Amino acid sequence: MKLTLKTFGQARELFEQTELAVNLDTPLTARQFKQSLFEHITPILNRDKAQAILSVCAIATESEILADDFVIDKDLSIALLPPVCGG
Amino acid sequence: MQDISINLVDTEISLLDATAAIASKDHGANTIFSGTVRQHNRGKEVIGIDYDVYLPLAKTLLEDIAKKAIKDFKHSVSIYIYHLYGKVKPGQSSMIVAVSTAHRVDAYRINRAIVEAIKHQVPIWKKEYYLDGSCAWLEGCQVNSNVHAHAE
């Protein structure tokens, strides 16, 4: 299954890319997807700091924030959203 | 009449445009909130903020927020929401929320509900740049799948 991860804000610095392909076995939940991202984090980063950032990120599509138990079972473009601060 | 205008732009936004957009002879109350980049933060001099945004989701959530804010409001209202992305300098407005209704209590309430919801829910991030050469992502509010709660 083709999953594309889009990164924003501070989370972008975990991967040093705005977009990357993630190959995973499916189906899996949004929570499992987020946990799987840890292995894709750029190795130069402090792992504890990276884990701390990932733990407060939400997962979303172009139209909605996904609940932790949302089942991903098809090709999707998924955004990783760190805490927001508009205004 | 319930008129809602929403946009995310990478050019300057105008208070005059906001004022004109919500003008109505039936509305006696016009509230305009303008969020402006401060020149000092964290004890440092700020030279600019770079706003990152997830555009499609941000647009959808802004529309949801505006609709939720007037869900039980049965009277005429005009709402204008503009948010910048990209680079913004101190003194520049980064966000305008303008609301007009017949009476001030409703205009204030709806405007504030929208502003608070934007800060808590919309996928926008700020990277602040300082005169000393450093920069930092600003802390924010963690979002979850119940993102509409704040607008109600």
gemmi code that builds the backbone of each chain (N, CA, C; Angstrom):
import gemmi

chains = {
    "A": [
        ("MET", (0.843, -1.191, 0.000), (0.000, 0.000, 0.000), (0.886, 1.251, 0.000)),
        ("LYS", (0.448, 2.224, -0.776), (1.231, 3.456, -0.873), (0.696, 4.503, 0.105)),
        ("LEU", (1.499, 4.778, 1.095), (1.156, 5.857, 2.014), (2.173, 6.976, 1.832)),
        ("THR", (1.666, 8.171, 1.685), (2.546, 9.323, 1.560), (2.406, 10.164, 2.815)),
        ("LEU", (3.527, 10.492, 3.423), (3.514, 11.306, 4.635), (3.905, 12.738, 4.297)),
        ("LYS", (3.041, 13.669, 4.681), (3.361, 15.091, 4.543), (3.721, 15.627, 5.920)),
        ("THR", (4.762, 16.433, 5.976), (5.221, 16.928, 7.277), (5.084, 18.447, 7.365)),
        ("PHE", (4.838, 18.915, 8.582), (4.622, 20.347, 8.798), (5.286, 20.790, 10.102)),
        ("GLY", (5.536, 22.095, 10.156), (6.051, 22.691, 11.384), (7.272, 21.951, 11.905)),
        ("GLN", (7.315, 21.817, 13.209), (8.455, 21.180, 13.861), (8.622, 19.722, 13.427)),
        ("ALA", (7.520, 19.076, 13.079), (7.595, 17.670, 12.680), (8.383, 17.498, 11.382)),
        ("ARG", (8.418, 18.527, 10.558), (9.168, 18.423, 9.296), (10.646, 18.196, 9.560)),
        ("GLU", (11.129, 18.745, 10.667), (12.552, 18.631, 10.970), (12.929, 17.216, 11.412)),
        ("LEU", (11.939, 16.416, 11.755), (12.228, 15.020, 12.120), (12.647, 14.215, 10.902)),
        ("PHE", (12.143, 14.611, 9.754), (12.351, 13.804, 8.543), (13.187, 14.536, 7.486)),
        ("GLU", (13.361, 15.828, 7.675), (14.110, 16.668, 6.735), (13.539, 16.599, 5.334)),
        ("GLN", (12.229, 16.350, 5.239), (11.549, 16.317, 3.946), (10.119, 16.820, 4.148)),
        ("THR", (9.543, 17.400, 3.102), (8.140, 17.827, 3.193), (7.202, 16.666, 2.878)),
        ("GLU", (7.745, 15.667, 2.208), (6.908, 14.543, 1.819), (7.782, 13.302, 1.638)),
        ("LEU", (7.299, 12.160, 2.111), (8.058, 10.923, 1.925), (7.126, 9.733, 1.819)),
        ("ALA", (7.571, 8.724, 1.107), (6.780, 7.504, 0.968), (7.036, 6.608, 2.169)),
        ("VAL", (5.970, 5.986, 2.671), (6.090, 5.079, 3.803), (5.466, 3.752, 3.415)),
        ("ASN", (6.277, 2.704, 3.458), (5.777, 1.383, 3.089), (5.464, 0.579, 4.339)),
        ("LEU", (4.197, 0.211, 4.487), (3.769, -0.519, 5.677), (2.758, -1.587, 5.287)),
        ("ASP", (2.704, -2.634, 6.101), (1.663, -3.631, 5.900), (0.344, -3.092, 6.422)),
        ("THR", (-0.722, -3.372, 5.719), (-2.029, -2.865, 6.119), (-3.007, -4.033, 6.275)),
        ("PRO", (-4.130, -3.821, 6.923), (-4.570, -2.555, 7.511), (-3.832, -2.263, 8.815)),
        ("LEU", (-3.838, -0.984, 9.170), (-3.291, -0.577, 10.457), (-4.037, 0.664, 10.919)),
        ("THR", (-3.982, 0.917, 12.213), (-4.705, 2.075, 12.746), (-3.831, 3.326, 12.627)),
        ("ALA", (-4.464, 4.471, 12.793), (-3.722, 5.727, 12.750), (-2.659, 5.751, 13.846)),
        ("ARG", (-2.985, 5.166, 14.999), (-2.006, 5.125, 16.102), (-0.790, 4.284, 15.710)),
        ("GLN", (-1.051, 3.146, 15.109), (0.052, 2.269, 14.679), (0.893, 2.948, 13.594)),
        ("PHE", (0.219, 3.661, 12.718), (0.941, 4.385, 11.669), (1.905, 5.393, 12.291)),
        ("LYS", (1.395, 6.145, 13.254), (2.243, 7.168, 13.889), (3.436, 6.524, 14.600)),
        ("GLN", (3.183, 5.413, 15.286), (4.276, 4.729, 15.986), (5.333, 4.208, 15.003)),
        ("SER", (4.886, 3.818, 13.839), (5.822, 3.273, 12.842), (6.751, 4.343, 12.270)),
        ("LEU", (6.364, 5.597, 12.419), (7.159, 6.674, 11.828), (8.505, 6.854, 12.521)),
        ("PHE", (8.590, 6.341, 13.728), (9.811, 6.558, 14.497), (11.042, 6.038, 13.749)),
        ("GLU", (10.886, 4.937, 13.034), (12.047, 4.364, 12.330), (12.452, 5.181, 11.111)),
        ("HIS", (11.598, 6.099, 10.703), (11.922, 6.918, 9.538), (12.593, 8.240, 9.920)),
        ("ILE", (12.653, 8.499, 11.200), (13.211, 9.766, 11.643), (14.697, 9.842, 11.311)),
        ("THR", (15.105, 11.018, 10.892), (16.502, 11.188, 10.529), (17.407, 10.854, 11.719)),
        ("PRO", (18.446, 10.062, 11.500), (19.238, 9.536, 12.617), (20.068, 10.577, 13.378)),
        ("ILE", (20.210, 11.775, 12.804), (21.049, 12.750, 13.501), (20.317, 13.390, 14.673)),
        ("LEU", (19.020, 13.179, 14.738), (18.260, 13.832, 15.790), (18.378, 13.100, 17.118)),
        ("ASN", (18.220, 13.862, 18.185), (18.117, 13.274, 19.503), (16.845, 12.432, 19.554)),
        ("ARG", (16.978, 11.140, 19.842), (15.823, 10.232, 19.757), (14.740, 10.574, 20.786)),
        ("ASP", (15.145, 10.982, 21.979), (14.138, 11.329, 22.982), (13.333, 12.550, 22.549)),
        ("LYS", (14.031, 13.523, 21.976), (13.336, 14.729, 21.524), (12.406, 14.387, 20.369)),
        ("ALA", (12.885, 13.549, 19.474), (12.056, 13.156, 18.340), (10.806, 12.422, 18.806)),
        ("GLN", (10.991, 11.519, 19.783), (9.850, 10.777, 20.312), (8.856, 11.728, 20.979)),
        ("ALA", (9.374, 12.729, 21.676), (8.508, 13.701, 22.350), (7.675, 14.481, 21.330)),
        ("ILE", (8.290, 14.854, 20.226), (7.548, 15.589, 19.193), (6.490, 14.684, 18.572)),
        ("LEU", (6.889, 13.484, 18.206), (5.931, 12.555, 17.576), (4.729, 12.269, 18.488)),
        ("SER", (4.981, 12.191, 19.770), (3.911, 11.798, 20.692), (2.796, 12.833, 20.776)),
        ("VAL", (3.075, 14.063, 20.407), (2.030, 15.101, 20.503), (1.473, 15.474, 19.124)),
        ("CYS", (1.886, 14.731, 18.100), (1.384, 15.012, 16.751), (0.059, 14.293, 16.502)),
        ("ALA", (-0.752, 14.910, 15.666), (-1.982, 14.276, 15.192), (-1.777, 13.807, 13.756)),
        ("ILE", (-2.649, 12.900, 13.350), (-2.623, 12.366, 11.993), (-3.879, 12.857, 11.270)),
        ("ALA", (-3.708, 13.294, 10.028), (-4.869, 13.843, 9.313), (-4.774, 13.546, 7.827)),
        ("THR", (-5.925, 13.630, 7.186), (-5.969, 13.632, 5.723), (-6.217, 15.084, 5.292)),
        ("GLU", (-6.487, 15.283, 4.006), (-6.760, 16.643, 3.534), (-8.081, 17.188, 4.068)),
        ("SER", (-8.933, 16.313, 4.582), (-10.267, 16.767, 4.973), (-10.625, 16.554, 6.429)),
        ("GLU", (-9.825, 15.767, 7.167), (-10.200, 15.529, 8.564), (-9.012, 15.058, 9.404)),
        ("ILE", (-9.150, 15.313, 10.719), (-8.219, 14.750, 11.697), (-8.660, 13.318, 11.960)),
        ("LEU", (-7.709, 12.394, 11.967), (-8.074, 10.997, 12.154), (-8.010, 10.595, 13.624)),
        ("ALA", (-9.020, 9.870, 14.057), (-9.004, 9.314, 15.410), (-7.934, 8.227, 15.482)),
        ("ASP", (-7.432, 7.966, 16.695), (-6.371, 6.969, 16.865), (-6.764, 5.600, 16.317)),
        ("ASP", (-8.053, 5.267, 16.405), (-8.487, 3.927, 15.973), (-8.971, 3.905, 14.515)),
        ("PHE", (-8.784, 4.982, 13.805), (-9.141, 4.996, 12.377), (-8.307, 3.947, 11.641)),
        ("VAL", (-8.969, 3.138, 10.842), (-8.259, 2.065, 10.133), (-7.830, 2.542, 8.746)),
        ("ILE", (-6.537, 2.468, 8.519), (-5.974, 2.817, 7.206), (-5.885, 1.532, 6.397)),
        ("ASP", (-6.662, 1.465, 5.326), (-6.675, 0.234, 4.530), (-6.626, 0.512, 3.030)),
        ("LYS", (-6.218, 1.735, 2.664), (-6.100, 2.059, 1.234), (-5.011, 3.118, 1.073)),
        ("ASP", (-4.639, 3.385, -0.167), (-3.626, 4.404, -0.429), (-4.103, 5.752, 0.112)),
        ("LEU", (-3.234, 6.409, 0.859), (-3.629, 7.684, 1.453), (-2.443, 8.639, 1.513)),
        ("SER", (-2.760, 9.917, 1.423), (-1.791, 10.952, 1.742), (-2.100, 11.415, 3.156)),
        ("ILE", (-1.148, 11.214, 4.053), (-1.388, 11.461, 5.471), (-0.464, 12.570, 5.972)),
        ("ALA", (-1.061, 13.491, 6.698), (-0.288, 14.606, 7.234), (0.018, 14.388, 8.705)),
        ("LEU", (1.213, 14.758, 9.092), (1.626, 14.686, 10.486), (1.585, 16.103, 11.049)),
        ("LEU", (0.673, 16.335, 12.015), (0.414, 17.687, 12.491), (0.929, 17.884, 13.912)),
        ("PRO", (1.974, 18.644, 14.110), (2.377, 18.986, 15.481), (1.369, 19.963, 16.077)),
        ("PRO", (1.482, 20.266, 17.378), (0.555, 21.223, 17.990), (0.485, 22.521, 17.187)),
        ("VAL", (-0.717, 23.053, 17.034), (-0.950, 24.186, 16.134), (-0.918, 25.513, 16.893)),
        ("CYS", (-0.619, 26.584, 16.168), (-0.575, 27.906, 16.811), (-0.883, 29.018, 15.809)),
        ("GLY", (-2.050, 28.938, 15.214), (-2.441, 29.990, 14.274), (-2.709, 31.307, 14.980)),
        ("GLY", (-2.912, 32.330, 14.180), (-3.226, 33.647, 14.730), (-2.086, 34.602, 14.611)),
    ],
    "B": [
        ("MET", (-29.769, 36.321, 6.491), (-28.573, 36.169, 5.655), (-27.384, 35.745, 6.516)),
        ("GLN", (-26.721, 34.662, 6.123), (-25.492, 34.261, 6.801), (-24.401, 34.178, 5.748)),
        ("ASP", (-23.540, 35.177, 5.773), (-22.512, 35.309, 4.738), (-21.150, 34.980, 5.346)),
        ("ILE", (-20.457, 34.014, 4.763), (-19.147, 33.597, 5.280), (-18.111, 33.691, 4.180)),
        ("SER", (-17.025, 34.408, 4.464), (-15.918, 34.527, 3.509), (-14.632, 34.085, 4.197)),
        ("ILE", (-13.956, 33.119, 3.583), (-12.753, 32.548, 4.213), (-11.644, 32.433, 3.180)),
        ("ASN", (-10.438, 32.788, 3.595), (-9.328, 32.578, 2.686), (-8.012, 32.508, 3.435)),
        ("LEU", (-7.099, 31.749, 2.860), (-5.718, 31.701, 3.343), (-4.859, 32.236, 2.218)),
        ("VAL", (-4.060, 33.242, 2.502), (-3.338, 33.937, 1.434), (-1.873, 34.125, 1.822)),
        ("ASP", (-1.050, 34.361, 0.810), (0.366, 34.636, 1.090), (0.727, 36.069, 0.703)),
        ("THR", (-0.293, 36.911, 0.649), (-0.059, 38.342, 0.413), (-0.590, 39.113, 1.612)),
        ("GLU", (-0.468, 40.420, 1.591), (-0.943, 41.218, 2.728), (-2.458, 41.142, 2.836)),
        ("ILE", (-2.939, 41.265, 4.069), (-4.376, 41.313, 4.266), (-4.761, 42.688, 4.776)),
        ("SER", (-5.991, 43.101, 4.491), (-6.385, 44.491, 4.670), (-7.565, 44.642, 5.618)),
        ("LEU", (-7.390, 45.519, 6.614), (-8.504, 45.814, 7.516), (-9.651, 46.483, 6.764)),
        ("LEU", (-9.312, 47.303, 5.767), (-10.352, 47.969, 4.981), (-11.192, 46.944, 4.213)),
        ("ASP", (-10.519, 45.941, 3.663), (-11.254, 44.887, 2.957), (-12.177, 44.145, 3.922)),
        ("ALA", (-11.683, 43.882, 5.127), (-12.492, 43.186, 6.124), (-13.708, 44.020, 6.502)),
        ("THR", (-13.493, 45.307, 6.714), (-14.589, 46.209, 7.082), (-15.651, 46.227, 5.989)),
        ("ALA", (-15.194, 46.320, 4.747), (-16.136, 46.370, 3.623), (-16.884, 45.050, 3.469)),
        ("ALA", (-16.173, 43.941, 3.735), (-16.770, 42.624, 3.508), (-17.932, 42.338, 4.451)),
        ("ILE", (-17.880, 42.874, 5.672), (-18.948, 42.557, 6.637), (-19.976, 43.673, 6.739)),
        ("ALA", (-19.811, 44.746, 5.968), (-20.728, 45.891, 6.064), (-22.137, 45.495, 5.628)),
        ("SER", (-23.106, 45.901, 6.439), (-24.512, 45.670, 6.109), (-25.344, 46.729, 6.811)),
        ("LYS", (-26.336, 47.266, 6.137), (-27.203, 48.259, 6.768), (-28.078, 47.648, 7.858)),
        ("ASP", (-28.170, 46.335, 7.887), (-28.948, 45.662, 8.930), (-28.112, 45.307, 10.151)),
        ("HIS", (-26.805, 45.522, 10.041), (-25.912, 45.145, 11.138), (-25.403, 46.385, 11.857)),
        ("GLY", (-25.764, 46.501, 13.163), (-25.316, 47.657, 13.932), (-24.007, 47.417, 14.648)),
        ("ALA", (-23.513, 46.175, 14.641), (-22.286, 45.839, 15.367), (-21.275, 45.209, 14.428)),
        ("ASN", (-20.086, 45.797, 14.370), (-18.997, 45.280, 13.532), (-17.772, 45.053, 14.422)),
        ("THR", (-17.363, 43.797, 14.578), (-16.178, 43.512, 15.387), (-15.075, 42.997, 14.480)),
        ("ILE", (-13.881, 43.570, 14.669), (-12.743, 43.135, 13.849), (-11.582, 42.789, 14.766)),
        ("PHE", (-11.163, 41.526, 14.735), (-9.960, 41.105, 15.452), (-8.826, 40.997, 14.440)),
        ("SER", (-7.724, 41.659, 14.763), (-6.536, 41.568, 13.919), (-5.388, 41.031, 14.747)),
        ("GLY", (-4.888, 39.868, 14.385), (-3.706, 39.320, 15.047), (-2.466, 39.854, 14.357)),
        ("THR", (-1.576, 40.449, 15.138), (-0.415, 41.145, 14.569), (0.868, 40.560, 15.140)),
        ("VAL", (1.876, 40.426, 14.314), (3.167, 39.892, 14.767), (3.843, 40.898, 15.704)),
        ("ARG", (4.220, 40.400, 16.901), (4.885, 41.263, 17.887), (6.389, 41.362, 17.599)),
        ("GLN", (6.949, 42.523, 17.963), (8.378, 42.726, 17.715), (9.263, 42.064, 18.773)),
        ("HIS", (8.668, 41.758, 19.930), (9.454, 41.108, 20.984), (8.715, 39.879, 21.502)),
        ("ASN", (9.461, 38.812, 21.716), (8.897, 37.587, 22.272), (10.044, 36.797, 22.888)),
        ("ARG", (9.775, 36.110, 23.997), (10.790, 35.301, 24.684), (12.027, 36.132, 25.025)),
        ("GLY", (11.842, 37.438, 25.243), (12.961, 38.303, 25.576), (13.879, 38.607, 24.410)),
        ("LYS", (13.446, 38.280, 23.202), (14.266, 38.520, 22.016), (13.538, 39.442, 21.045)),
        ("GLU", (14.337, 40.089, 20.193), (13.741, 40.924, 19.161), (13.389, 40.058, 17.952)),
        ("VAL", (12.146, 40.112, 17.576), (11.633, 39.303, 16.465), (11.780, 40.087, 15.162)),
        ("ILE", (12.330, 39.401, 14.153), (12.442, 40.067, 12.847), (11.431, 39.507, 11.842)),
        ("GLY", (10.756, 38.445, 12.217), (9.721, 37.921, 11.334), (9.230, 36.556, 11.767)),
        ("ILE", (8.100, 36.160, 11.230), (7.554, 34.824, 11.466), (7.256, 34.196, 10.116)),
        ("ASP", (7.618, 32.929, 9.987), (7.272, 32.164, 8.797), (6.117, 31.238, 9.180)),
        ("TYR", (4.969, 31.459, 8.569), (3.784, 30.649, 8.860), (3.721, 29.453, 7.918)),
        ("ASP", (3.651, 28.262, 8.515), (3.464, 27.038, 7.750), (1.988, 26.651, 7.879)),
        ("VAL", (1.420, 26.068, 6.850), (0.002, 25.713, 6.894), (-0.257, 24.490, 6.035)),
        ("TYR", (-1.196, 23.676, 6.475), (-1.690, 22.572, 5.648), (-2.971, 23.086, 5.000)),
        ("LEU", (-2.836, 23.607, 3.801), (-3.890, 24.416, 3.193), (-5.254, 23.720, 3.051)),
        ("PRO", (-5.330, 22.530, 2.459), (-6.678, 21.977, 2.249), (-7.427, 21.726, 3.555)),
        ("LEU", (-6.714, 21.177, 4.539), (-7.380, 20.905, 5.816), (-7.690, 22.204, 6.559)),
        ("ALA", (-6.798, 23.174, 6.490), (-7.030, 24.459, 7.162), (-8.277, 25.147, 6.615)),
        ("LYS", (-8.424, 25.129, 5.313), (-9.619, 25.749, 4.710), (-10.890, 25.042, 5.178)),
        ("THR", (-10.854, 23.714, 5.160), (-12.022, 22.948, 5.602), (-12.363, 23.240, 7.062)),
        ("LEU", (-11.335, 23.267, 7.918), (-11.588, 23.491, 9.345), (-12.062, 24.914, 9.610)),
        ("LEU", (-11.530, 25.898, 8.873), (-12.011, 27.278, 9.044), (-13.493, 27.380, 8.685)),
        ("GLU", (-13.881, 26.708, 7.626), (-15.300, 26.715, 7.241), (-16.146, 26.048, 8.330)),
        ("ASP", (-15.656, 24.922, 8.850), (-16.384, 24.228, 9.918), (-16.499, 25.115, 11.162)),
        ("ILE", (-15.417, 25.783, 11.499), (-15.407, 26.644, 12.687), (-16.426, 27.770, 12.537)),
        ("ALA", (-16.452, 28.412, 11.388), (-17.401, 29.508, 11.172), (-18.838, 29.005, 11.265)),
        ("LYS", (-19.101, 27.863, 10.644), (-20.469, 27.321, 10.674), (-20.874, 26.917, 12.088)),
        ("LYS", (-19.938, 26.304, 12.825), (-20.251, 25.905, 14.205), (-20.512, 27.119, 15.084)),
        ("ALA", (-19.774, 28.195, 14.849), (-19.907, 29.393, 15.684), (-21.282, 30.032, 15.541)),
        ("ILE", (-21.968, 29.777, 14.427), (-23.295, 30.376, 14.225), (-24.371, 29.304, 14.080)),
        ("LYS", (-24.044, 28.115, 14.574), (-24.956, 26.977, 14.387), (-26.356, 27.270, 14.931)),
        ("ASP", (-26.420, 27.884, 16.120), (-27.723, 28.141, 16.734), (-28.141, 29.602, 16.606)),
        ("PHE", (-27.465, 30.352, 15.754), (-27.748, 31.772, 15.599), (-28.711, 31.942, 14.423)),
        ("LYS", (-29.891, 32.420, 14.717), (-30.951, 32.437, 13.691), (-31.055, 33.774, 12.960)),
        ("HIS", (-30.145, 34.698, 13.262), (-30.265, 36.048, 12.703), (-29.195, 36.286, 11.639)),
        ("SER", (-29.275, 37.462, 11.039), (-28.331, 37.816, 9.989), (-26.919, 38.008, 10.566)),
        ("VAL", (-25.916, 37.482, 9.866), (-24.530, 37.610, 10.321), (-23.585, 37.535, 9.118)),
        ("SER", (-22.537, 38.321, 9.189), (-21.479, 38.239, 8.178), (-20.158, 37.904, 8.853)),
        ("ILE", (-19.438, 36.967, 8.277), (-18.154, 36.525, 8.844), (-17.078, 36.596, 7.765)),
        ("TYR", (-15.956, 37.158, 8.153), (-14.824, 37.274, 7.214), (-13.580, 36.779, 7.946)),
        ("ILE", (-12.961, 35.728, 7.446), (-11.760, 35.186, 8.081), (-10.640, 35.139, 7.040)),
        ("TYR", (-9.558, 35.799, 7.351), (-8.381, 35.741, 6.487), (-7.174, 35.380, 7.338)),
        ("HIS", (-6.360, 34.460, 6.845), (-5.123, 34.129, 7.555), (-3.980, 34.092, 6.547)),
        ("LEU", (-2.878, 34.683, 6.929), (-1.695, 34.683, 6.064), (-0.877, 33.415, 6.273)),
        ("TYR", (-0.122, 33.033, 5.254), (0.953, 32.059, 5.438), (2.183, 32.583, 4.702)),
        ("GLY", (3.315, 31.982, 5.028), (4.560, 32.539, 4.498), (5.144, 33.537, 5.482)),
        ("LYS", (5.985, 34.416, 4.992), (6.731, 35.325, 5.871), (5.923, 36.580, 6.211)),
        ("VAL", (5.915, 36.911, 7.515), (5.201, 38.089, 8.007), (6.131, 38.849, 8.946)),
        ("LYS", (6.174, 40.160, 8.784), (7.074, 40.984, 9.593), (6.355, 41.560, 10.818)),
        ("PRO", (7.119, 41.945, 11.844), (6.497, 42.584, 13.014), (5.660, 43.785, 12.585)),
        ("GLY", (4.507, 43.915, 13.224), (3.602, 45.008, 12.886), (2.596, 44.651, 11.815)),
        ("GLN", (2.896, 43.590, 11.052), (1.952, 43.164, 10.020), (0.866, 42.279, 10.621)),
        ("SER", (-0.313, 42.387, 10.075), (-1.410, 41.524, 10.497), (-1.264, 40.157, 9.843)),
        ("SER", (-1.406, 39.131, 10.673), (-1.320, 37.756, 10.151), (-2.691, 37.108, 10.058)),
        ("MET", (-3.642, 37.663, 10.780), (-4.987, 37.072, 10.770), (-6.018, 38.151, 11.040)),
        ("ILE", (-7.099, 38.111, 10.306), (-8.231, 38.991, 10.582), (-9.487, 38.134, 10.699)),
        ("VAL", (-10.217, 38.351, 11.790), (-11.545, 37.758, 11.939), (-12.509, 38.911, 12.134)),
        ("ALA", (-13.428, 39.092, 11.216), (-14.397, 40.181, 11.285), (-15.799, 39.588, 11.287)),
        ("VAL", (-16.620, 40.101, 12.195), (-17.995, 39.599, 12.322), (-18.935, 40.779, 12.485)),
        ("SER", (-20.017, 40.793, 11.734), (-21.044, 41.808, 11.950), (-22.392, 41.139, 12.156)),
        ("THR", (-23.142, 41.715, 13.113), (-24.503, 41.249, 13.413), (-25.337, 42.476, 13.770)),
        ("ALA", (-26.590, 42.272, 14.080), (-27.445, 43.409, 14.446), (-26.979, 44.047, 15.755)),
        ("HIS", (-26.553, 43.205, 16.707), (-26.231, 43.713, 18.048), (-24.852, 43.239, 18.508)),
        ("ARG", (-24.223, 44.048, 19.373), (-22.812, 43.826, 19.726), (-22.557, 42.536, 20.498)),
        ("VAL", (-23.479, 42.122, 21.363), (-23.224, 40.930, 22.177), (-22.960, 39.720, 21.282)),
        ("ASP", (-23.768, 39.570, 20.269), (-23.594, 38.431, 19.361), (-22.304, 38.566, 18.540)),
        ("ALA", (-22.022, 39.767, 18.077), (-20.822, 39.975, 17.251), (-19.557, 39.656, 18.043)),
        ("TYR", (-19.494, 40.135, 19.297), (-18.326, 39.832, 20.149), (-18.220, 38.331, 20.394)),
        ("ARG", (-19.338, 37.716, 20.749), (-19.317, 36.291, 21.119), (-18.874, 35.426, 19.937)),
        ("ILE", (-19.443, 35.683, 18.790), (-19.122, 34.852, 17.622), (-17.664, 35.077, 17.197)),
        ("ASN", (-17.242, 36.336, 17.221), (-15.859, 36.635, 16.827), (-14.876, 35.916, 17.748)),
        ("ARG", (-15.109, 36.002, 19.050), (-14.167, 35.373, 19.983), (-14.156, 33.850, 19.839)),
        ("ALA", (-15.342, 33.272, 19.650), (-15.404, 31.810, 19.472), (-14.573, 31.382, 18.262)),
        ("ILE", (-14.635, 32.164, 17.209), (-13.877, 31.815, 16.000), (-12.375, 31.963, 16.244)),
        ("VAL", (-11.964, 33.057, 16.858), (-10.533, 33.286, 17.102), (-9.951, 32.177, 17.975)),
        ("GLU", (-10.661, 31.843, 19.066), (-10.149, 30.804, 19.966), (-10.074, 29.451, 19.252)),
        ("ALA", (-11.068, 29.165, 18.443), (-11.068, 27.887, 17.724), (-9.915, 27.821, 16.726)),
        ("ILE", (-9.641, 28.925, 16.063), (-8.522, 28.936, 15.107), (-7.221, 28.613, 15.821)),
        ("LYS", (-7.026, 29.219, 16.971), (-5.767, 29.011, 17.692), (-5.623, 27.580, 18.200)),
        ("HIS", (-6.754, 26.907, 18.451), (-6.701, 25.555, 19.013), (-6.777, 24.439, 17.984)),
        ("GLN", (-7.248, 24.751, 16.786), (-7.605, 23.641, 15.891), (-7.007, 23.681, 14.490)),
        ("VAL", (-6.747, 24.843, 13.966), (-6.405, 24.936, 12.541), (-4.918, 24.643, 12.334)),
        ("PRO", (-4.592, 23.790, 11.354), (-3.197, 23.392, 11.144), (-2.336, 24.515, 10.561)),
        ("ILE", (-1.899, 25.369, 11.465), (-1.013, 26.491, 11.131), (0.086, 26.517, 12.189)),
        ("TRP", (1.313, 26.766, 11.754), (2.456, 26.773, 12.668), (3.331, 27.991, 12.414)),
        ("LYS", (3.975, 28.467, 13.491), (4.808, 29.661, 13.371), (6.270, 29.338, 13.683)),
        ("LYS", (7.136, 29.742, 12.792), (8.567, 29.692, 13.097), (9.037, 31.132, 13.219)),
        ("GLU", (9.509, 31.447, 14.426), (9.869, 32.832, 14.724), (11.372, 33.033, 14.525)),
        ("TYR", (11.729, 34.120, 13.870), (13.132, 34.443, 13.601), (13.535, 35.669, 14.416)),
        ("TYR", (14.752, 35.610, 15.011), (15.182, 36.659, 15.927), (16.381, 37.426, 15.379)),
        ("LEU", (16.537, 38.616, 15.922), (17.615, 39.496, 15.474), (18.991, 38.875, 15.725)),
        ("ASP", (19.100, 38.030, 16.774), (20.401, 37.424, 17.105), (20.764, 36.248, 16.179)),
        ("GLY", (19.924, 35.970, 15.191), (20.226, 34.903, 14.240), (19.583, 33.569, 14.555)),
        ("SER", (18.981, 33.459, 15.723), (18.346, 32.196, 16.091), (16.903, 32.163, 15.585)),
        ("CYS", (16.293, 30.990, 15.721), (14.889, 30.840, 15.335), (14.286, 29.706, 16.152)),
        ("ALA", (12.957, 29.676, 16.221), (12.292, 28.633, 17.005), (10.852, 28.470, 16.545)),
        ("TRP", (10.413, 27.189, 16.533), (8.989, 26.928, 16.331), (8.269, 27.278, 17.615)),
        ("LEU", (7.171, 27.982, 17.514), (6.424, 28.352, 18.719), (5.551, 27.194, 19.184)),
        ("GLU", (5.396, 27.095, 20.509), (4.576, 26.027, 21.072), (3.116, 26.253, 20.705)),
        ("GLY", (2.373, 25.172, 20.646), (0.980, 25.308, 20.240), (0.058, 24.395, 21.012)),
        ("CYS", (-1.110, 24.176, 20.446), (-2.135, 23.354, 21.067), (-2.230, 22.031, 20.317)),
        ("GLN", (-2.175, 20.949, 21.088), (-2.268, 19.625, 20.472), (-3.674, 19.428, 19.913)),
        ("VAL", (-3.781, 18.946, 18.698), (-5.104, 18.737, 18.106), (-5.481, 17.267, 18.187)),
        ("ASN", (-6.781, 17.025, 18.160), (-7.258, 15.653, 18.118), (-8.471, 15.583, 17.211)),
        ("SER", (-9.069, 14.408, 17.127), (-10.161, 14.232, 16.169), (-11.456, 14.909, 16.598)),
        ("ASN", (-11.506, 15.408, 17.839), (-12.693, 16.161, 18.280), (-12.458, 17.650, 18.113)),
        ("VAL", (-11.973, 18.056, 16.964), (-11.492, 19.416, 16.776), (-12.581, 20.469, 16.794)),
        ("HIS", (-13.836, 20.089, 16.745), (-14.887, 21.098, 16.651), (-15.372, 21.579, 18.024)),
        ("ALA", (-14.883, 20.941, 19.074), (-15.424, 21.248, 20.395), (-15.283, 22.705, 20.792)),
        ("HIS", (-14.165, 23.347, 20.426), (-13.926, 24.714, 20.880), (-14.844, 25.730, 20.219)),
        ("ALA", (-15.346, 25.420, 19.040), (-16.166, 26.393, 18.316), (-17.594, 26.425, 18.834)),
        ("GLU", (-17.970, 25.474, 19.616), (-19.363, 25.397, 20.032), (-19.622, 26.221, 21.271)),
    ],
}
model = gemmi.Model(1)
for chain_id, residues in chains.items():
    chain = gemmi.Chain(chain_id)
    for i, (resn, *xyz) in enumerate(residues, 1):
        res = gemmi.Residue()
        res.name, res.seqid = resn, gemmi.SeqId(i, " ")
        for name, pos in zip(("N", "CA", "C"), xyz):
            atom = gemmi.Atom()
            atom.name, atom.element = name, gemmi.Element(name[0])
            atom.pos, atom.b_iso = gemmi.Position(*pos), 0.0
            res.add_atom(atom)
        chain.add_residue(res)
    model.add_chain(chain)
structure = gemmi.Structure()
structure.add_model(model)
structure.setup_entities()
